[in-house]
């Protein structure tokens, strides 16, 4: 399998996940929030956090497809996994508590 195809599929699935998570957040927004346009930073973090959770599950088939590819110079999946886990740690330890502390519904 070609590396370009794997990279294209990863980007396409990321965009699909973002669209689905925006729809889910818009569908389940609380009525006290006064619509989708208030408290944008926490909602953006919720969308990105859900996308990271789902991307973590979709990394396993990507890793398997990359490992079983005929090309020996595949994507550096170890670096990709480290990048994903570092982003998740930053979200959990810094960004989400900050957004929760400063969350306002006006």
N, C-alpha and C positions, 0 to 999 in steps of 0.2 A: 504494500500500500504506500502511496506517495505521501511524503511529509506535508506537502502543500494541501492535500486533501484533508489530512487530519487537522491541520491548523484551521482550514476553512470550516470544517465541521464544528470545531471547538468554538469559533467565533459565532457561527450561526446558532448553535445551541445556547450560547450565552445570551444572545439577543432575544431568542425565544423565551428563555427563562425570565429575562428582565420584563418582557411584555406580559407574560403570565402573572408575574408578581405585582406589577402595577395594576393589572385588572383585579387581582385578589384583594389588594389593599383598597382600591376604589370601591369594590363591592362590599367589603366588610368595615368600612370606616364608620366610626360611631357617630350618632346624630349630634352629640354634644360638641363634636369637633368643628362644626359649622362648615362642612364641606371638605373637599380634597385639598384646597389651597392654603389652609392654615397649618401651622407647625410643619413646615416643609422639611426642615433638617431632620427631625426624628423620623418622618415618613420615608425620606430618602434612605436613611440608615436601615429602616425595616426592609425596604425593597432590596437593598444591597446585601443585607444579612441573610435574607431568605435565598437570594441568588447564590451566595457563597455556600450555604448549606446544601443546596441542590447541586451545585457544581462539584462539591466534594464527593457526592455520590456518583456523579457522572464521570469523575476522573478515573475510576476503576476500569470501565470499558476502554477509555482512551489509553490508559497505561497498557492494557492487554493488547490492544490493536497496535500500539507503537512497538511493543516487545515482539510481537509475532510478524512484524513487517519484514519484507525481504531486504530492505535497505538497512545496512548495519549502522548508518549514521542517522539515527532517528532523533526525535525530539528529546531533549534532556528532561526526562520526567522527574528525576530526583530534585532538580532545581525548581521544577514546576510545583511539585508537592510542597517543598519548603516555602516557596512564595505564597501558596494558598494558605498554609498553616500560619505563616507570619501575619498575613492579612487578617485571618480569623482571630488571632491573639490580640492584634491591635484593636479590632472591633470589640471584642469581649472585655478587654481590660481598660481601654481608653474611651473609645467613641460612644459606645452604648451607655455606659454610666454617665458620661457627660450629657448626652442627649436626654436621658431620663431625669437628670437633676434639673435641667433648664427647660423641660417641656412645659409649654403653656398652651391653653386652649383659648385664651382671651375672653 
